[in-house]
Amino acid sequence: MADHSLKGKTALITGGAKNLGGLIALDLAANGVKAIAIHYNSDASRPDAEKTLADLKAFGVHAIALQADLTTASANSKLFADTIAAIGKPDIAINTVGKVLKKPIIETSETEFDEMFAINSKAAYFFIKEAGLHLNDNGKLITLVTSLLGAYTPLYSTYAGAKAPVEHFTRAASKEFGARGISVNAIGPGPMDTPFFYGQEAPDAVAYHKAAAALSSFSKTGLTDIEDIAPFVRFLASDGWWMTGQTILVNGGYTTK
């Protein structure tokens, strides 16, 4: 039987410099992962990446940081090649990259549409492709999507719309990679207490989201906290291996499907 524990495993995490991605990296390190590559997109995130690297090394992890814009197939291919050259083939591949746009359809430009699909859909597709090519057998592949996939709401057409294809990418990949023991899943958090959320929302919308989940009154912020999501990622990357092809909304009852 395959070993599905985290001890001694190797992981690649996109968006791993800060916020949820950074916490996932530290959580995996604390639970036995021995080598971690964290990806970050821009120079603005470099200080966060350096801090996360230092924290990972404090756990005794062999850690590296790699910068890339993942909106091209070649960039995803290079990310995996650089990861393998530095820390070996990954057992776990986690994609947390995403971008939110809250805007009416009639005000959305073609440039905005293309950018949203490049970041949220195209990057996810080619990350999944490269993971399928390079993950070790019995590996784990996890993509972060959004709980808006279960919502009936205006204004997020390009965000939820660009994340929606990832649900099918996940199903298809789980079928295609399953013969090698690779589990493939997506997690859809509710609106999270990070700058990723607040930059798009007016105060009245923030107040609504903080009260919308069934369990909001039990959350320290009313929103989904990143600490609520990391344990689910850890589970899917280890003992949750039998679950595959699924999109799981982890949101305290904010939306459901």
C-alpha positions in Angstrom: 0.0 0.0 0.0 1.3 3.5 -0.9 2.5 5.8 1.9 0.2 8.7 2.1 1.8 10.4 5.1 3.5 13.8 4.7 6.8 12.8 6.3 9.7 13.2 4.0 7.6 14.4 1.1 8.3 17.2 -1.4 5.9 20.0 -2.3 5.4 22.8 -4.8 3.1 25.6 -3.9 2.2 28.5 -6.2 1.4 31.7 -4.5 3.3 30.2 -1.5 4.9 33.4 -0.4 2.1 34.8 1.8 -1.5 34.7 3.0 -3.1 31.2 2.4 -0.2 29.9 0.3 2.3 30.8 2.9 0.3 29.3 5.7 -0.1 26.1 3.7 3.7 25.9 3.2 4.3 26.3 6.9 1.6 23.9 7.9 3.1 21.2 5.6 6.5 21.9 7.0 5.2 21.5 10.5 3.7 18.1 9.6 6.8 16.5 8.1 7.2 17.7 4.5 11.0 17.8 3.9 11.4 20.0 0.8 9.1 22.9 -0.4 9.3 25.2 -3.4 7.2 28.3 -3.1 6.3 30.4 -6.1 5.6 34.1 -6.1 4.5 36.3 -9.0 6.1 39.7 -8.7 8.9 41.6 -7.1 6.4 43.1 -4.7 6.0 39.7 -3.1 9.7 39.0 -2.8 10.0 40.2 0.8 7.1 37.9 1.8 8.7 35.0 0.0 12.0 35.6 1.8 10.3 35.7 5.2 8.4 32.5 4.4 11.6 30.8 3.3 13.3 31.7 6.5 10.3 30.3 8.5 10.4 27.1 6.5 14.1 26.7 7.0 13.5 27.1 10.8 11.5 23.8 10.5 14.6 22.2 8.9 13.0 22.2 5.5 14.9 22.4 2.2 13.1 25.4 0.8 13.4 27.6 -2.4 11.5 30.5 -3.8 10.8 30.8 -7.6 9.4 33.9 -9.3 7.2 33.5 -12.4 4.1 34.8 -14.2 2.2 31.5 -14.7 -0.1 32.7 -17.4 1.8 30.8 -20.1 2.4 27.1 -20.6 6.1 27.6 -20.9 6.2 29.4 -17.5 4.5 26.5 -15.8 6.9 24.0 -17.5 9.9 26.0 -16.3 8.5 26.2 -12.8 8.3 22.5 -12.5 11.7 22.0 -14.2 13.3 24.5 -11.8 11.6 22.8 -8.8 12.8 19.4 -9.8 16.3 20.6 -10.4 16.4 22.2 -6.9 14.5 19.8 -4.6 13.4 16.8 -6.7 10.1 15.7 -8.2 7.2 16.9 -6.1 4.8 14.5 -4.3 2.4 17.4 -3.7 1.5 20.2 -6.1 -0.8 23.0 -4.8 -2.0 26.0 -6.9 -3.3 28.9 -4.9 -3.0 31.5 -7.7 -6.0 33.7 -8.5 -7.3 37.2 -9.1 -10.6 38.7 -8.2 -12.5 41.3 -10.3 -15.9 42.6 -9.1 -17.5 44.4 -12.0 -20.8 44.4 -14.0 -20.6 42.5 -17.3 -21.5 45.6 -19.3 -18.5 47.4 -17.9 -16.0 44.6 -18.3 -13.3 45.2 -21.0 -11.9 42.5 -23.3 -8.5 43.1 -21.6 -9.9 42.5 -18.2 -11.7 39.3 -19.4 -8.5 38.0 -21.0 -6.5 38.7 -17.9 -9.0 37.0 -15.6 -9.1 33.9 -17.6 -5.3 33.8 -18.1 -4.7 33.9 -14.3 -7.7 31.9 -13.0 -8.2 29.3 -15.8 -5.2 29.1 -18.2 -2.6 29.1 -15.4 -4.5 26.4 -13.5 -4.8 24.3 -16.6 -1.2 24.3 -17.4 -0.2 23.8 -13.8 -2.4 20.7 -13.8 -0.8 19.5 -17.0 2.7 19.9 -15.7 1.7 18.2 -12.4 0.4 15.3 -14.4 3.7 15.1 -16.2 6.0 15.5 -13.2 4.3 14.5 -10.0 5.6 11.3 -8.4 3.3 8.3 -8.4 0.7 8.5 -5.6 1.0 12.3 -5.7 -1.6 14.9 -4.6 -2.7 17.8 -6.8 -4.9 20.5 -5.3 -6.2 23.7 -6.8 -7.8 26.6 -4.9 -11.0 27.9 -6.5 -13.9 29.8 -4.9 -17.1 29.2 -3.1 -18.7 31.6 -5.6 -19.0 28.4 -7.8 -22.0 27.7 -5.6 -23.4 31.2 -5.6 -26.2 33.0 -7.5 -24.8 36.5 -7.6 -24.0 39.4 -9.9 -20.7 41.2 -10.4 -18.2 38.3 -10.2 -18.8 37.0 -13.7 -15.2 36.9 -14.7 -13.9 35.6 -11.4 -16.3 32.8 -10.8 -16.6 32.3 -14.5 -12.8 31.8 -14.9 -12.6 29.5 -11.9 -15.5 27.4 -13.0 -13.6 25.5 -15.7 -11.1 24.4 -13.1 -13.9 22.2 -11.7 -13.9 20.2 -14.9 -10.1 20.3 -15.3 -10.1 18.6 -11.8 -12.5 15.9 -12.8 -10.7 15.2 -16.1 -7.3 15.1 -14.5 -8.4 12.8 -11.7 -9.5 10.3 -14.3 -6.4 10.7 -16.5 -3.9 10.6 -13.6 -5.7 8.1 -11.4 -3.9 5.1 -12.9 -0.7 6.4 -11.2 -2.4 6.8 -7.9 -2.6 10.6 -8.1 -5.5 12.3 -6.3 -6.8 15.5 -7.8 -9.1 17.9 -6.0 -10.2 21.5 -5.8 -11.0 23.5 -2.6 -13.3 26.5 -2.8 -12.9 28.8 0.3 -15.5 31.4 1.2 -14.4 35.0 1.2 -11.2 35.1 3.2 -9.8 37.6 5.6 -6.9 38.6 3.4 -6.0 41.6 1.3 -7.1 39.5 -1.7 -10.7 40.0 -0.5 -10.8 43.6 0.9 -9.4 45.2 -2.2 -12.6 44.5 -4.2 -15.3 45.1 -1.6 -17.0 48.2 -0.3 -17.8 48.4 3.5 -21.4 47.4 3.1 -20.4 44.3 1.1 -17.7 43.4 3.7 -20.4 43.6 6.3 -22.7 41.3 4.3 -20.0 38.7 3.7 -19.1 38.7 7.3 -22.6 37.7 8.2 -23.5 35.4 5.3 -22.1 32.1 6.4 -24.1 29.8 8.7 -21.1 29.6 11.0 -20.1 33.3 10.8 -20.7 34.0 14.5 -18.1 31.3 15.3 -15.4 32.8 13.1 -13.0 35.3 14.6 -13.6 37.6 11.6 -17.0 36.3 10.3 -15.1 35.5 7.1 -13.2 32.3 6.2 -9.9 32.5 8.0 -6.9 31.0 6.2 -6.4 28.8 9.3 -9.7 27.2 8.4 -8.5 26.1 5.0 -4.9 24.9 5.6 -6.1 21.7 7.5 -8.3 20.7 4.6 -5.4 21.1 2.2 -3.2 19.0 4.5 -5.9 16.3 4.7 -6.2 16.1 0.9 -2.4 16.0 0.6 -2.2 13.0 2.9 -4.9 10.8 4.5 -7.6 12.2 2.2 -6.0 10.5 -0.8 -9.1 8.4 -1.5 -11.1 11.5 -2.3 -10.4 12.6 -5.9 -12.1 14.5 -8.7 -14.0 16.7 -6.2 -14.6 20.4 -5.8 -15.1 21.0 -2.1 -16.6 24.2 -0.8 -15.0 25.0 2.6 -16.8 28.1 3.8 -18.8 27.6 7.0 -22.1 27.5 5.1 -21.5 30.6 2.9 -22.7 28.8 -0.3 -23.4 25.2 -1.2 -24.0 23.1 -4.3 
